[in-house]
């Protein structure tokens, strides 16, 4: 999917992803960690991707390394990937 998105974008275009992504330990911060537990308990795949996993997916699709930002007053991470 990300390769198709990349192919359809103009050079310099930005892909913005907002996600409850736990760190590599999958237990911090607490809100994304609880989201990962909920995904494990209620979905067939049971997965919540870490920021590092998102970075690898974006780079594999052809994007540069994403910029990381924290959403204000939220546990969400914002990743901005540039073509």
PDB file as gemmi writes it, atoms N, CA and C in Angstrom:
CRYST1    1.000    1.000    1.000  90.00  90.00  90.00 P 1                      
ATOM      1  N   UNK A   1       0.821  -1.183   0.000  1.00  0.00           N  
ATOM      2  CA  UNK A   1       0.000   0.000   0.000  1.00  0.00           C  
ATOM      3  C   UNK A   1       0.873   1.257   0.000  1.00  0.00           C  
ATOM      4  N   UNK A   2       1.879   1.279   0.867  1.00  0.00           N  
ATOM      5  CA  UNK A   2       2.736   2.464   0.946  1.00  0.00           C  
ATOM      6  C   UNK A   2       3.512   2.700  -0.341  1.00  0.00           C  
ATOM      7  N   UNK A   3       3.877   1.650  -1.037  1.00  0.00           N  
ATOM      8  CA  UNK A   3       4.561   1.826  -2.332  1.00  0.00           C  
ATOM      9  C   UNK A   3       3.632   2.495  -3.344  1.00  0.00           C  
ATOM     10  N   UNK A   4       2.350   2.132  -3.335  1.00  0.00           N  
ATOM     11  CA  UNK A   4       1.388   2.765  -4.247  1.00  0.00           C  
ATOM     12  C   UNK A   4       1.175   4.227  -3.874  1.00  0.00           C  
ATOM     13  N   UNK A   5       1.103   4.508  -2.582  1.00  0.00           N  
ATOM     14  CA  UNK A   5       0.973   5.900  -2.138  1.00  0.00           C  
ATOM     15  C   UNK A   5       2.185   6.693  -2.606  1.00  0.00           C  
ATOM     16  N   UNK A   6       3.377   6.144  -2.395  1.00  0.00           N  
ATOM     17  CA  UNK A   6       4.619   6.813  -2.800  1.00  0.00           C  
ATOM     18  C   UNK A   6       4.625   7.076  -4.300  1.00  0.00           C  
ATOM     19  N   UNK A   7       4.226   6.089  -5.086  1.00  0.00           N  
ATOM     20  CA  UNK A   7       4.229   6.233  -6.546  1.00  0.00           C  
ATOM     21  C   UNK A   7       3.266   7.324  -7.011  1.00  0.00           C  
ATOM     22  N   UNK A   8       2.186   7.542  -6.294  1.00  0.00           N  
ATOM     23  CA  UNK A   8       1.196   8.534  -6.694  1.00  0.00           C  
ATOM     24  C   UNK A   8       1.485   9.946  -6.203  1.00  0.00           C  
ATOM     25  N   UNK A   9       2.554  10.119  -5.457  1.00  0.00           N  
ATOM     26  CA  UNK A   9       2.856  11.434  -4.881  1.00  0.00           C  
ATOM     27  C   UNK A   9       3.851  12.202  -5.742  1.00  0.00           C  
ATOM     28  N   UNK A  10       3.759  13.509  -5.673  1.00  0.00           N  
ATOM     29  CA  UNK A  10       4.737  14.390  -6.304  1.00  0.00           C  
ATOM     30  C   UNK A  10       6.018  14.385  -5.467  1.00  0.00           C  
ATOM     31  N   UNK A  11       7.179  14.597  -6.092  1.00  0.00           N  
ATOM     32  CA  UNK A  11       8.410  14.738  -5.310  1.00  0.00           C  
ATOM     33  C   UNK A  11       8.261  15.857  -4.279  1.00  0.00           C  
ATOM     34  N   UNK A  12       8.710  15.609  -3.077  1.00  0.00           N  
ATOM     35  CA  UNK A  12       8.570  16.581  -1.992  1.00  0.00           C  
ATOM     36  C   UNK A  12       7.255  16.469  -1.244  1.00  0.00           C  
ATOM     37  N   UNK A  13       6.345  15.603  -1.737  1.00  0.00           N  
ATOM     38  CA  UNK A  13       5.067  15.411  -1.061  1.00  0.00           C  
ATOM     39  C   UNK A  13       5.263  14.793   0.312  1.00  0.00           C  
ATOM     40  N   UNK A  14       4.309  15.026   1.201  1.00  0.00           N  
ATOM     41  CA  UNK A  14       4.411  14.534   2.571  1.00  0.00           C  
ATOM     42  C   UNK A  14       3.276  13.563   2.898  1.00  0.00           C  
ATOM     43  N   UNK A  15       3.650  12.492   3.537  1.00  0.00           N  
ATOM     44  CA  UNK A  15       2.697  11.533   4.079  1.00  0.00           C  
ATOM     45  C   UNK A  15       2.709  11.729   5.588  1.00  0.00           C  
ATOM     46  N   UNK A  16       1.549  12.008   6.178  1.00  0.00           N  
ATOM     47  CA  UNK A  16       1.452  12.233   7.624  1.00  0.00           C  
ATOM     48  C   UNK A  16       0.686  11.069   8.237  1.00  0.00           C  
ATOM     49  N   UNK A  17       1.294  10.442   9.225  1.00  0.00           N  
ATOM     50  CA  UNK A  17       0.694   9.323   9.930  1.00  0.00           C  
ATOM     51  C   UNK A  17       0.554   9.701  11.401  1.00  0.00           C  
ATOM     52  N   UNK A  18      -0.644   9.538  11.944  1.00  0.00           N  
ATOM     53  CA  UNK A  18      -0.899   9.809  13.359  1.00  0.00           C  
ATOM     54  C   UNK A  18      -1.300   8.480  13.983  1.00  0.00           C  
ATOM     55  N   UNK A  19      -0.558   8.065  15.004  1.00  0.00           N  
ATOM     56  CA  UNK A  19      -0.760   6.710  15.515  1.00  0.00           C  
ATOM     57  C   UNK A  19      -0.473   6.637  17.010  1.00  0.00           C  
ATOM     58  N   UNK A  20      -1.159   5.726  17.671  1.00  0.00           N  
ATOM     59  CA  UNK A  20      -0.824   5.342  19.043  1.00  0.00           C  
ATOM     60  C   UNK A  20       0.227   4.242  18.924  1.00  0.00           C  
ATOM     61  N   UNK A  21       1.468   4.616  18.843  1.00  0.00           N  
ATOM     62  CA  UNK A  21       2.549   3.660  18.604  1.00  0.00           C  
ATOM     63  C   UNK A  21       3.402   3.509  19.860  1.00  0.00           C  
ATOM     64  N   UNK A  22       3.500   2.289  20.391  1.00  0.00           N  
ATOM     65  CA  UNK A  22       4.368   2.081  21.548  1.00  0.00           C  
ATOM     66  C   UNK A  22       5.836   2.154  21.138  1.00  0.00           C  
ATOM     67  N   UNK A  23       6.715   2.325  22.131  1.00  0.00           N  
ATOM     68  CA  UNK A  23       8.142   2.306  21.832  1.00  0.00           C  
ATOM     69  C   UNK A  23       8.573   0.866  21.550  1.00  0.00           C  
ATOM     70  N   UNK A  24       9.846   0.661  21.335  1.00  0.00           N  
ATOM     71  CA  UNK A  24      10.340  -0.657  20.933  1.00  0.00           C  
ATOM     72  C   UNK A  24      10.114  -1.726  22.011  1.00  0.00           C  
ATOM     73  N   UNK A  25       9.986  -1.314  23.266  1.00  0.00           N  
ATOM     74  CA  UNK A  25       9.726  -2.288  24.336  1.00  0.00           C  
ATOM     75  C   UNK A  25       8.272  -2.750  24.339  1.00  0.00           C  
ATOM     76  N   UNK A  26       7.411  -1.987  23.662  1.00  0.00           N  
ATOM     77  CA  UNK A  26       5.965  -2.229  23.569  1.00  0.00           C  
ATOM     78  C   UNK A  26       5.234  -2.054  24.903  1.00  0.00           C  
ATOM     79  N   UNK A  27       5.883  -1.464  25.901  1.00  0.00           N  
ATOM     80  CA  UNK A  27       5.227  -1.247  27.195  1.00  0.00           C  
ATOM     81  C   UNK A  27       5.193   0.227  27.606  1.00  0.00           C  
ATOM     82  N   UNK A  28       5.749   1.105  26.798  1.00  0.00           N  
ATOM     83  CA  UNK A  28       5.760   2.545  27.092  1.00  0.00           C  
ATOM     84  C   UNK A  28       5.496   3.311  25.813  1.00  0.00           C  
ATOM     85  N   UNK A  29       4.975   4.486  25.855  1.00  0.00           N  
ATOM     86  CA  UNK A  29       4.209   5.073  26.946  1.00  0.00           C  
ATOM     87  C   UNK A  29       2.940   4.271  27.213  1.00  0.00           C  
ATOM     88  N   UNK A  30       2.281   4.557  28.329  1.00  0.00           N  
ATOM     89  CA  UNK A  30       1.188   3.686  28.779  1.00  0.00           C  
ATOM     90  C   UNK A  30      -0.009   3.649  27.830  1.00  0.00           C  
ATOM     91  N   UNK A  31      -0.449   4.788  27.288  1.00  0.00           N  
ATOM     92  CA  UNK A  31      -1.637   4.773  26.408  1.00  0.00           C  
ATOM     93  C   UNK A  31      -1.399   3.926  25.155  1.00  0.00           C  
ATOM     94  N   UNK A  32      -0.294   4.103  24.427  1.00  0.00           N  
ATOM     95  CA  UNK A  32      -0.058   3.217  23.290  1.00  0.00           C  
ATOM     96  C   UNK A  32       0.138   1.760  23.696  1.00  0.00           C  
ATOM     97  N   UNK A  33       0.713   1.524  24.866  1.00  0.00           N  
ATOM     98  CA  UNK A  33       0.882   0.141  25.326  1.00  0.00           C  
ATOM     99  C   UNK A  33      -0.477  -0.510  25.579  1.00  0.00           C  
ATOM    100  N   UNK A  34      -1.401   0.232  26.188  1.00  0.00           N  
ATOM    101  CA  UNK A  34      -2.751  -0.305  26.400  1.00  0.00           C  
ATOM    102  C   UNK A  34      -3.466  -0.521  25.067  1.00  0.00           C  
ATOM    103  N   UNK A  35      -3.220   0.356  24.101  1.00  0.00           N  
ATOM    104  CA  UNK A  35      -3.786   0.162  22.768  1.00  0.00           C  
ATOM    105  C   UNK A  35      -3.260  -1.146  22.169  1.00  0.00           C  
ATOM    106  N   UNK A  36      -1.973  -1.426  22.346  1.00  0.00           N  
ATOM    107  CA  UNK A  36      -1.394  -2.675  21.836  1.00  0.00           C  
ATOM    108  C   UNK A  36      -2.043  -3.885  22.504  1.00  0.00           C  
ATOM    109  N   UNK A  37      -2.309  -3.797  23.799  1.00  0.00           N  
ATOM    110  CA  UNK A  37      -2.991  -4.895  24.517  1.00  0.00           C  
ATOM    111  C   UNK A  37      -4.396  -5.090  23.956  1.00  0.00           C  
ATOM    112  N   UNK A  38      -5.113  -3.982  23.727  1.00  0.00           N  
ATOM    113  CA  UNK A  38      -6.461  -4.076  23.172  1.00  0.00           C  
ATOM    114  C   UNK A  38      -6.432  -4.726  21.779  1.00  0.00           C  
ATOM    115  N   UNK A  39      -5.466  -4.345  20.961  1.00  0.00           N  
ATOM    116  CA  UNK A  39      -5.348  -4.940  19.626  1.00  0.00           C  
ATOM    117  C   UNK A  39      -5.077  -6.440  19.728  1.00  0.00           C  
ATOM    118  N   UNK A  40      -4.216  -6.823  20.644  1.00  0.00           N  
ATOM    119  CA  UNK A  40      -3.898  -8.231  20.838  1.00  0.00           C  
ATOM    120  C   UNK A  40      -5.133  -9.024  21.268  1.00  0.00           C  
ATOM    121  N   UNK A  41      -5.942  -8.419  22.127  1.00  0.00           N  
ATOM    122  CA  UNK A  41      -7.108  -9.121  22.672  1.00  0.00           C  
ATOM    123  C   UNK A  41      -8.316  -9.133  21.738  1.00  0.00           C  
ATOM    124  N   UNK A  42      -8.421  -8.173  20.821  1.00  0.00           N  
ATOM    125  CA  UNK A  42      -9.673  -8.030  20.069  1.00  0.00           C  
ATOM    126  C   UNK A  42      -9.557  -8.166  18.557  1.00  0.00           C  
ATOM    127  N   UNK A  43      -8.357  -8.414  18.026  1.00  0.00           N  
ATOM    128  CA  UNK A  43      -8.220  -8.565  16.577  1.00  0.00           C  
ATOM    129  C   UNK A  43      -7.514  -9.866  16.233  1.00  0.00           C  
ATOM    130  N   UNK A  44      -7.733 -10.324  15.025  1.00  0.00           N  
ATOM    131  CA  UNK A  44      -7.115 -11.577  14.585  1.00  0.00           C  
ATOM    132  C   UNK A  44      -5.592 -11.461  14.501  1.00  0.00           C  
ATOM    133  N   UNK A  45      -5.107 -10.329  14.029  1.00  0.00           N  
ATOM    134  CA  UNK A  45      -3.661 -10.139  13.880  1.00  0.00           C  
ATOM    135  C   UNK A  45      -3.008  -9.708  15.184  1.00  0.00           C  
ATOM    136  N   UNK A  46      -3.736  -8.968  16.009  1.00  0.00           N  
ATOM    137  CA  UNK A  46      -3.236  -8.576  17.312  1.00  0.00           C  
ATOM    138  C   UNK A  46      -1.967  -7.770  17.295  1.00  0.00           C  
ATOM    139  N   UNK A  47      -1.890  -6.754  16.458  1.00  0.00           N  
ATOM    140  CA  UNK A  47      -0.644  -6.012  16.303  1.00  0.00           C  
ATOM    141  C   UNK A  47      -0.845  -4.520  16.440  1.00  0.00           C  
ATOM    142  N   UNK A  48       0.066  -3.872  17.131  1.00  0.00           N  
ATOM    143  CA  UNK A  48       0.184  -2.416  17.150  1.00  0.00           C  
ATOM    144  C   UNK A  48       1.635  -2.145  16.786  1.00  0.00           C  
ATOM    145  N   UNK A  49       1.859  -1.504  15.671  1.00  0.00           N  
ATOM    146  CA  UNK A  49       3.223  -1.287  15.191  1.00  0.00           C  
ATOM    147  C   UNK A  49       3.953  -0.246  16.027  1.00  0.00           C  
ATOM    148  N   UNK A  50       5.243  -0.481  16.248  1.00  0.00           N  
ATOM    149  CA  UNK A  50       6.081   0.484  16.956  1.00  0.00           C  
ATOM    150  C   UNK A  50       6.517   1.578  15.972  1.00  0.00           C  
ATOM    151  N   UNK A  51       7.031   2.662  16.524  1.00  0.00           N  
ATOM    152  CA  UNK A  51       7.534   3.746  15.675  1.00  0.00           C  
ATOM    153  C   UNK A  51       8.641   3.220  14.769  1.00  0.00           C  
ATOM    154  N   UNK A  52       9.521   2.400  15.295  1.00  0.00           N  
ATOM    155  CA  UNK A  52      10.599   1.827  14.488  1.00  0.00           C  
ATOM    156  C   UNK A  52      10.078   0.982  13.337  1.00  0.00           C  
ATOM    157  N   UNK A  53       9.015   0.230  13.573  1.00  0.00           N  
ATOM    158  CA  UNK A  53       8.422  -0.582  12.502  1.00  0.00           C  
ATOM    159  C   UNK A  53       7.814   0.311  11.426  1.00  0.00           C  
ATOM    160  N   UNK A  54       7.154   1.405  11.845  1.00  0.00           N  
ATOM    161  CA  UNK A  54       6.632   2.353  10.858  1.00  0.00           C  
ATOM    162  C   UNK A  54       7.764   2.965  10.042  1.00  0.00           C  
ATOM    163  N   UNK A  55       8.836   3.352  10.713  1.00  0.00           N  
ATOM    164  CA  UNK A  55       9.970   3.944   9.996  1.00  0.00           C  
ATOM    165  C   UNK A  55      10.514   2.982   8.944  1.00  0.00           C  
ATOM    166  N   UNK A  56      10.644   1.720   9.295  1.00  0.00           N  
ATOM    167  CA  UNK A  56      11.133   0.721   8.348  1.00  0.00           C  
ATOM    168  C   UNK A  56      10.172   0.552   7.169  1.00  0.00           C  
ATOM    169  N   UNK A  57       8.866   0.550   7.433  1.00  0.00           N  
ATOM    170  CA  UNK A  57       7.872   0.416   6.358  1.00  0.00           C  
ATOM    171  C   UNK A  57       7.951   1.597   5.391  1.00  0.00           C  
ATOM    172  N   UNK A  58       8.054   2.813   5.940  1.00  0.00           N  
ATOM    173  CA  UNK A  58       8.115   4.001   5.088  1.00  0.00           C  
ATOM    174  C   UNK A  58       9.382   3.988   4.235  1.00  0.00           C  
ATOM    175  N   UNK A  59      10.510   3.661   4.843  1.00  0.00           N  
ATOM    176  CA  UNK A  59      11.768   3.640   4.105  1.00  0.00           C  
ATOM    177  C   UNK A  59      11.752   2.561   3.023  1.00  0.00           C  
ATOM    178  N   UNK A  60      11.174   1.413   3.325  1.00  0.00           N  
ATOM    179  CA  UNK A  60      11.072   0.334   2.333  1.00  0.00           C  
ATOM    180  C   UNK A  60      10.211   0.753   1.142  1.00  0.00           C  
ATOM    181  N   UNK A  61       9.221   1.603   1.387  1.00  0.00           N  
ATOM    182  CA  UNK A  61       8.335   2.074   0.317  1.00  0.00           C  
ATOM    183  C   UNK A  61       8.968   3.198  -0.502  1.00  0.00           C  
ATOM    184  N   UNK A  62      10.128   3.714  -0.061  1.00  0.00           N  
ATOM    185  CA  UNK A  62      10.813   4.741  -0.832  1.00  0.00           C  
ATOM    186  C   UNK A  62      10.824   6.123  -0.209  1.00  0.00           C  
ATOM    187  N   UNK A  63      10.198   6.285   0.941  1.00  0.00           N  
ATOM    188  CA  UNK A  63      10.200   7.570   1.624  1.00  0.00           C  
ATOM    189  C   UNK A  63      11.517   7.752   2.358  1.00  0.00           C  
ATOM    190  N   UNK A  64      11.870   9.011   2.619  1.00  0.00           N  
ATOM    191  CA  UNK A  64      13.007   9.286   3.478  1.00  0.00           C  
ATOM    192  C   UNK A  64      12.637   8.960   4.915  1.00  0.00           C  
ATOM    193  N   UNK A  65      13.633   8.976   5.815  1.00  0.00           N  
ATOM    194  CA  UNK A  65      13.318   8.709   7.220  1.00  0.00           C  
ATOM    195  C   UNK A  65      12.288   9.714   7.736  1.00  0.00           C  
ATOM    196  N   UNK A  66      11.231   9.251   8.387  1.00  0.00           N  
ATOM    197  CA  UNK A  66      10.193  10.178   8.840  1.00  0.00           C  
ATOM    198  C   UNK A  66      10.649  11.034  10.020  1.00  0.00           C  
ATOM    199  N   UNK A  67      10.109  12.240  10.068  1.00  0.00           N  
ATOM    200  CA  UNK A  67      10.308  13.101  11.231  1.00  0.00           C  
ATOM    201  C   UNK A  67       9.314  12.652  12.294  1.00  0.00           C  
ATOM    202  N   UNK A  68       9.755  12.591  13.543  1.00  0.00           N  
ATOM    203  CA  UNK A  68       8.874  12.219  14.663  1.00  0.00           C  
ATOM    204  C   UNK A  68       8.429  13.474  15.398  1.00  0.00           C  
ATOM    205  N   UNK A  69       7.133  13.515  15.708  1.00  0.00           N  
ATOM    206  CA  UNK A  69       6.576  14.600  16.503  1.00  0.00           C  
ATOM    207  C   UNK A  69       5.591  13.998  17.498  1.00  0.00           C  
ATOM    208  N   UNK A  70       5.441  14.633  18.649  1.00  0.00           N  
ATOM    209  CA  UNK A  70       4.425  14.234  19.612  1.00  0.00           C  
ATOM    210  C   UNK A  70       3.231  15.155  19.431  1.00  0.00           C  
ATOM    211  N   UNK A  71       2.041  14.591  19.336  1.00  0.00           N  
ATOM    212  CA  UNK A  71       0.826  15.396  19.240  1.00  0.00           C  
ATOM    213  C   UNK A  71       0.593  16.070  20.590  1.00  0.00           C  
ATOM    214  N   UNK A  72       0.256  17.349  20.550  1.00  0.00           N  
ATOM    215  CA  UNK A  72       0.022  18.083  21.795  1.00  0.00           C  
ATOM    216  C   UNK A  72      -1.157  17.480  22.559  1.00  0.00           C  
ATOM    217  N   UNK A  73      -0.989  17.387  23.868  1.00  0.00           N  
ATOM    218  CA  UNK A  73      -2.041  16.894  24.780  1.00  0.00           C  
ATOM    219  C   UNK A  73      -2.585  15.540  24.344  1.00  0.00           C  
ATOM    220  N   UNK A  74      -1.700  14.682  23.834  1.00  0.00           N  
ATOM    221  CA  UNK A  74      -2.131  13.384  23.347  1.00  0.00           C  
ATOM    222  C   UNK A  74      -0.965  12.396  23.460  1.00  0.00           C  
ATOM    223  N   UNK A  75      -1.284  11.128  23.489  1.00  0.00           N  
ATOM    224  CA  UNK A  75      -0.250  10.092  23.503  1.00  0.00           C  
ATOM    225  C   UNK A  75       0.122   9.652  22.094  1.00  0.00           C  
ATOM    226  N   UNK A  76      -0.427  10.327  21.104  1.00  0.00           N  
ATOM    227  CA  UNK A  76      -0.185   9.926  19.727  1.00  0.00           C  
ATOM    228  C   UNK A  76       1.154  10.455  19.204  1.00  0.00           C  
ATOM    229  N   UNK A  77       1.740   9.679  18.311  1.00  0.00           N  
ATOM    230  CA  UNK A  77       2.947  10.075  17.611  1.00  0.00           C  
ATOM    231  C   UNK A  77       2.572  10.469  16.200  1.00  0.00           C  
ATOM    232  N   UNK A  78       3.171  11.547  15.712  1.00  0.00           N  
ATOM    233  CA  UNK A  78       2.960  12.000  14.345  1.00  0.00           C  
ATOM    234  C   UNK A  78       4.249  11.763  13.581  1.00  0.00           C  
ATOM    235  N   UNK A  79       4.138  11.014  12.480  1.00  0.00           N  
ATOM    236  CA  UNK A  79       5.294  10.746  11.624  1.00  0.00           C  
ATOM    237  C   UNK A  79       5.064  11.433  10.289  1.00  0.00           C  
ATOM    238  N   UNK A  80       6.037  12.245   9.877  1.00  0.00           N  
ATOM    239  CA  UNK A  80       5.939  12.965   8.598  1.00  0.00           C  
ATOM    240  C   UNK A  80       7.028  12.392   7.698  1.00  0.00           C  
ATOM    241  N   UNK A  81       6.600  11.727   6.616  1.00  0.00           N  
ATOM    242  CA  UNK A  81       7.506  11.099   5.668  1.00  0.00           C  
ATOM    243  C   UNK A  81       7.472  11.888   4.365  1.00  0.00           C  
ATOM    244  N   UNK A  82       8.640  12.183   3.823  1.00  0.00           N  
ATOM    245  CA  UNK A  82       8.743  12.989   2.610  1.00  0.00           C  
ATOM    246  C   UNK A  82       9.240  12.134   1.460  1.00  0.00           C  
ATOM    247  N   UNK A  83       8.588  12.291   0.302  1.00  0.00           N  
ATOM    248  CA  UNK A  83       9.007  11.569  -0.883  1.00  0.00           C  
ATOM    249  C   UNK A  83      10.241  12.214  -1.449  1.00  0.00           C  
TER     250      UNK A  83                                                      
END                                                                             
